[in-house]
C-alpha cells in the first residue's frame, strides 16, 4: 500500500497578514517538494464532514465564538498571535477534514499511512481557547474521531513540534484512552510541558529539551518516547509533525537537521509496525524556515513511504 498526502487549496486563503511566520508559503513549499516523490504517493483533498465531530474536543460556546469571529473582510486577532481572515473559516475546517479523511483511508486499509499538509496548525488550541496560530485542534479531533467513530480504545499522539502542544495535553489530560507524548524546548512558549505534568492516568509524557539541544542528545531522549509507546500499545498513532526543532528555524533553539526527521519517523514507524500494523496519520504543525521545512517534511514523508 502507498502513502497518501492530503491537502487543500483553501490553505492559501488563510491570510495572517504581512510578516506573520505562519504564512501561505509554508504549505506551498512542502507540497512542491513532496511532488518529487511522484508515484510513491497519492494526493487527495478533504471532504465535507459533520462539524459536530469538532464538539468532541471544543465546547459549543467556543465554537460559536470562533464562527462569529471570522471577518467579512480584513483580518481579526483571536489572540496576539492567532489571526483569521474571511478565508480562514474554510481553511481551518479543511485542516480538520484532512485528518479525518486520512484516518478513514488508513482504518479502511486504502493506504498504509497518511501525511496531511495543511494550515492553520492545531496543537496549541485548547478546548475553549485559540492560541499560537491554532484555531481547531486538528490532531485532537482526529483522536476523538478514532475513539468515538471507530471505537478504538487506545490512541497515541506523538508531538515533536519544538513547542509544547498545550492544547492537546489539556484536552486529553484526564482521558486514559489517549497517550500524549511531547518532545519540546523548555522553558519556552507556551510555558507548559514540564516532566511533572503526567495526566490523570499517567497518560502524558513530556520530554523537555534545553535550548541548544543537539541531534545526539535529542535521540537519547527519544528512547523514552519509544519506551512509553511500546508500553501503552496503541491501536493507532497520530503525529503532530512540527519541523521547527530544526537548527535553522527562527522561532526556537533546538539543533536538529533535516535528515533527523527521517530518523524520528523511521523509529516511530518501526514501533508502529510491531504494535498497530503501522497505522499512522501525520499532520503538519510548525516549521517556519521555508528551506528547513521543505527538506524536513520531505524526509518525514520519505520515511513514511520506505518504512
C-alpha positions as CSV (number, residue, x, y, z in Angstrom):
1,X,0.0,0.0,0.0
2,X,1.1,3.6,-0.7
3,X,1.2,6.7,1.4
4,X,-1.4,9.3,0.8
5,X,-1.0,13.1,1.1
6,X,-4.0,15.2,1.9
7,X,-4.0,19.0,1.2
8,X,-6.5,21.6,0.1
9,X,-6.1,24.8,-2.0
10,X,-8.1,26.7,0.7
11,X,-4.9,27.0,2.9
12,X,-4.0,29.8,0.5
13,X,-7.0,31.8,1.7
14,X,-6.0,31.8,5.4
15,X,-4.4,35.3,5.4
16,X,-2.4,36.0,8.6
17,X,-1.2,39.4,7.4
18,X,2.2,40.7,6.4
19,X,5.3,39.4,8.2
20,X,3.5,36.6,10.1
21,X,5.6,33.5,10.4
22,X,2.6,31.1,9.8
23,X,2.1,32.1,6.2
24,X,0.8,30.6,2.9
25,X,4.3,29.7,1.6
26,X,4.7,27.1,4.3
27,X,2.3,24.6,2.8
28,X,3.2,25.7,-0.7
29,X,6.9,24.7,-0.4
30,X,6.0,21.4,1.3
31,X,3.7,20.5,-1.5
32,X,6.2,21.4,-4.1
33,X,8.8,19.3,-2.5
34,X,6.5,16.3,-2.0
35,X,5.7,16.3,-5.7
36,X,9.2,15.0,-6.2
37,X,8.1,11.7,-4.7
38,X,5.9,11.2,-7.8
39,X,4.2,7.8,-8.0
40,X,5.1,6.8,-4.4
41,X,2.3,8.9,-3.0
42,X,-1.3,9.7,-4.0
43,X,-2.8,13.2,-3.5
44,X,-6.3,13.9,-2.0
45,X,-8.4,16.8,-0.9
46,X,-10.5,16.7,2.2
47,X,-14.2,16.0,2.0
48,X,-17.2,17.6,3.8
49,X,-17.8,16.2,7.3
50,X,-20.3,16.6,10.1
51,X,-18.9,19.5,12.1
52,X,-20.4,18.1,15.3
53,X,-17.3,16.0,15.3
54,X,-15.4,19.0,16.5
55,X,-17.6,19.3,19.6
56,X,-15.8,16.2,21.0
57,X,-12.8,18.4,21.7
58,X,-14.0,22.0,21.7
59,X,-17.1,23.2,23.6
60,X,-20.0,24.8,21.9
61,X,-19.5,28.2,23.4
62,X,-16.0,28.3,22.0
63,X,-17.1,27.1,18.6
64,X,-19.9,29.7,18.4
65,X,-17.4,32.4,19.3
66,X,-15.0,31.3,16.6
67,X,-17.7,31.1,13.9
68,X,-18.7,34.7,14.7
69,X,-15.0,35.8,14.7
70,X,-14.3,35.2,11.0
71,X,-14.4,38.6,9.5
72,X,-16.2,39.5,6.2
73,X,-13.1,41.5,5.2
74,X,-9.6,42.2,6.5
75,X,-8.1,40.3,9.4
76,X,-9.2,39.7,13.0
77,X,-7.0,38.8,16.0
78,X,-8.2,35.9,18.1
79,X,-5.2,36.5,20.4
80,X,-1.8,38.3,20.0
81,X,-0.5,35.6,17.6
82,X,-3.6,34.0,16.1
83,X,-5.1,35.8,13.2
84,X,-8.1,35.0,10.9
85,X,-9.4,36.4,7.6
86,X,-12.5,35.6,5.6
87,X,-10.8,32.6,4.0
88,X,-9.7,31.2,7.4
89,X,-13.1,29.6,8.1
90,X,-12.9,27.0,5.3
91,X,-9.1,26.6,5.6
92,X,-9.5,25.6,9.3
93,X,-12.4,23.2,8.5
94,X,-10.3,21.7,5.7
95,X,-7.4,21.1,8.1
96,X,-9.8,19.1,10.3
97,X,-11.3,17.4,7.3
98,X,-7.8,16.3,6.2
99,X,-7.0,14.3,9.3
100,X,-10.5,12.7,9.3
101,X,-10.1,11.6,5.7
102,X,-6.6,10.3,6.4
103,X,-7.9,8.3,9.3
104,X,-10.7,6.8,7.1
105,X,-8.1,5.8,4.5
106,X,-5.8,4.1,6.9
107,X,-8.5,2.4,9.0
108,X,-10.1,1.1,5.8
109,X,-6.7,-0.1,4.5
110,X,-6.7,2.0,1.4
111,X,-3.3,3.4,2.4
112,X,-0.7,2.3,4.9
113,X,-0.2,5.9,6.3
114,X,-1.0,9.5,5.6
115,X,0.5,12.9,5.8
116,X,-1.8,16.0,6.0
117,X,-0.2,19.1,4.5
118,X,-2.4,21.8,6.0
119,X,-2.6,25.1,7.8
120,X,-3.6,26.5,10.2
121,X,-1.9,24.2,12.7
122,X,-3.7,22.9,15.7
123,X,-1.8,21.7,18.8
124,X,-2.0,24.9,20.8
125,X,-5.8,25.2,20.5
126,X,-7.4,24.3,23.9
127,X,-11.0,23.1,24.4
128,X,-12.1,26.7,24.8
129,X,-9.2,28.9,23.5
130,X,-7.5,29.7,20.2
131,X,-3.8,30.4,20.6
132,X,-0.3,30.0,19.0
133,X,-1.6,30.3,15.4
134,X,-4.1,27.5,16.1
135,X,-8.0,27.6,15.7
136,X,-9.1,24.0,15.9
137,X,-7.0,21.3,17.5
138,X,-6.8,19.1,14.3
139,X,-4.9,16.2,15.9
140,X,-7.2,16.1,18.9
141,X,-10.3,16.0,16.7
142,X,-8.6,13.1,14.9
143,X,-8.0,11.2,18.2
144,X,-11.6,11.8,19.3
145,X,-12.8,10.5,15.9
146,X,-10.9,7.3,16.4
147,X,-12.4,6.8,19.8
148,X,-16.0,7.8,19.0
149,X,-16.5,6.9,15.4
150,X,-14.3,3.8,15.1
151,X,-14.5,2.7,18.8
152,X,-10.7,2.4,19.2
153,X,-9.7,2.1,22.9
154,X,-6.1,3.3,22.7
155,X,-4.8,6.1,20.6
156,X,-1.3,7.6,20.9
157,X,-0.3,11.2,19.8
158,X,3.4,11.9,19.4
159,X,4.2,15.6,19.1
160,X,7.7,16.5,18.1
161,X,7.0,20.2,17.3
162,X,9.5,22.3,19.2
163,X,6.7,24.0,21.1
164,X,4.7,22.0,23.7
165,X,1.2,21.1,22.5
166,X,-0.6,22.6,25.5
167,X,-4.0,22.3,23.8
168,X,-3.7,18.6,23.0
169,X,-2.5,17.9,26.6
170,X,-5.3,20.0,28.1
171,X,-8.0,18.2,26.0
172,X,-6.8,14.7,26.9
173,X,-5.2,15.2,30.3
174,X,-7.7,13.0,32.1
175,X,-8.5,10.6,29.3
176,X,-6.9,7.2,29.8
177,X,-7.6,6.2,26.2
178,X,-5.2,8.7,24.8
179,X,-1.5,8.8,25.3
180,X,0.1,12.2,24.6
181,X,3.8,12.4,24.2
182,X,5.7,15.6,23.5
183,X,9.3,16.5,22.9
184,X,9.8,20.3,23.1
185,X,12.1,23.1,24.1
186,X,11.6,24.0,27.7
187,X,11.1,26.5,29.3
188,X,9.7,28.1,26.2
189,X,6.3,29.1,24.7
190,X,3.6,28.3,25.7
191,X,5.1,27.7,29.2
192,X,3.6,24.2,29.7
193,X,5.2,20.8,29.3
194,X,7.2,20.1,32.4
195,X,8.1,16.5,33.1
196,X,5.8,16.7,36.2
197,X,2.7,17.0,34.0
198,X,1.8,13.3,33.7
199,X,-2.0,13.3,33.2
200,X,-4.8,11.8,35.2
201,X,-3.8,8.2,34.3
202,X,-0.1,8.7,33.7
203,X,-1.1,9.2,30.0
204,X,1.1,12.2,29.4
205,X,4.8,12.1,28.8
206,X,6.6,15.4,28.4
207,X,10.3,15.3,27.4
208,X,11.6,18.8,27.9
209,X,14.7,19.8,26.0
210,X,17.1,22.6,26.7
211,X,17.9,25.3,24.2
212,X,20.8,24.2,22.1
213,X,19.9,20.5,22.2
214,X,21.9,18.6,19.6
215,X,20.7,15.6,17.5
216,X,22.6,13.1,19.7
217,X,21.0,14.4,22.9
218,X,17.6,14.5,21.2
219,X,17.8,10.9,20.1
220,X,19.0,9.8,23.6
221,X,15.8,11.5,25.0
222,X,13.7,10.0,22.2
223,X,14.2,6.5,23.7
224,X,11.8,7.5,26.5
225,X,9.2,8.3,23.8
226,X,9.6,4.9,22.2
227,X,9.5,3.0,25.5
228,X,6.3,4.8,26.6
229,X,4.8,4.0,23.2
230,X,5.6,0.3,23.4
231,X,4.3,0.1,27.0
232,X,1.0,1.8,26.0
233,X,0.5,-0.4,22.9
234,X,-1.8,1.9,21.0
235,X,-4.1,0.7,18.2
236,X,-3.4,3.8,16.1
237,X,-0.7,6.5,16.2
238,X,-1.2,10.2,15.3
239,X,1.8,12.5,14.7
240,X,1.8,16.2,15.4
241,X,4.6,16.9,12.9
242,X,6.2,20.2,13.6
243,X,9.6,20.8,12.0
244,X,10.6,23.8,14.0
245,X,13.1,21.9,16.1
246,X,15.3,22.4,13.0
247,X,18.5,24.3,13.7
248,X,17.6,26.9,11.0
249,X,14.2,27.7,12.5
250,X,13.8,31.3,13.6
251,X,11.4,30.7,16.4
252,X,13.4,28.2,18.6
253,X,16.8,27.0,19.5
254,X,16.9,23.2,19.1
255,X,19.5,22.0,16.6
256,X,18.0,19.1,14.6
257,X,18.9,18.6,11.0
258,X,16.6,17.8,8.1
259,X,17.6,14.2,8.0
260,X,16.9,13.8,11.7
261,X,13.2,13.9,10.8
262,X,13.6,10.9,8.7
263,X,15.2,9.1,11.7
264,X,12.5,10.2,14.1
265,X,9.8,9.0,11.7
266,X,11.6,5.7,11.0
267,X,11.8,4.9,14.7
268,X,8.1,5.6,15.2
269,X,7.1,3.6,12.2
270,X,9.2,0.6,13.3
271,X,7.3,0.5,16.6
272,X,4.0,1.1,14.9
273,X,4.7,-1.9,12.6
274,X,5.0,-4.1,15.6
275,X,2.1,-2.9,17.7
276,X,-0.6,-1.4,15.5
277,X,0.1,-2.7,12.0
278,X,1.8,0.6,11.1
279,X,-1.4,2.7,11.3
280,X,-0.1,6.3,11.3
281,X,-1.7,9.6,10.3
282,X,0.6,12.6,10.5
283,X,-0.4,16.3,10.3
284,X,1.7,19.4,9.8
285,X,2.1,21.7,12.8
286,X,5.0,24.2,13.0
287,X,8.1,24.9,10.9
288,X,8.9,28.5,9.9
289,X,12.2,28.5,7.9
290,X,10.9,27.6,4.4
291,X,14.1,25.7,3.4
292,X,14.3,23.7,6.6
293,X,10.5,23.0,6.4
294,X,10.7,21.9,2.8
295,X,13.6,19.5,3.4
296,X,12.3,18.1,6.8
297,X,8.8,17.4,5.6
298,X,10.3,15.6,2.6
299,X,12.4,13.4,4.9
300,X,9.4,12.7,7.1
301,X,7.2,11.5,4.2
302,X,10.1,9.6,2.6
303,X,10.4,7.6,5.9
304,X,6.6,7.0,6.0
305,X,6.9,5.6,2.4
306,X,10.0,3.5,2.9
307,X,9.4,2.0,6.4
